[in-house]
Amino acid sequence: MELDKLVHQPTRLQIFAYLYRHGESSFTDLTSALDLTEGNLSSHLQRMEDAGAVEITKQFVDDRPQTSAALTDDGLTLFEDHVQQLQTLIDGLE
């Protein structure tokens, strides 16, 4: 069994899980909830966006820039497949 490195990397796995549970989330919410630096989060989101797993939206709210991220359909599938692979691995230990 080969786990997808995009999803399996610990920080990205946290991002996938958070976005899966909460849906579209602001950059600020992600940094706070996951205790990540802005640079670290930005780097991981860029990698996820390049792979087509996340969509980044930039807009102005009250004349201030706001960045948010959401899993794409492919991102949802990648995460669900990863969870299923982990479950299969666990089931095989019994």
Secondary structure, 3 states (H helix, E strand, C coil): CCCCHHHHCHHHHHHHHHHHHHCCEEHHHHHHHHCCCHHHHHHHHHHHHHCCCEEEEEEEECCEEEEEEEECHHHHHHHHHHHHHHHHHHHCCC
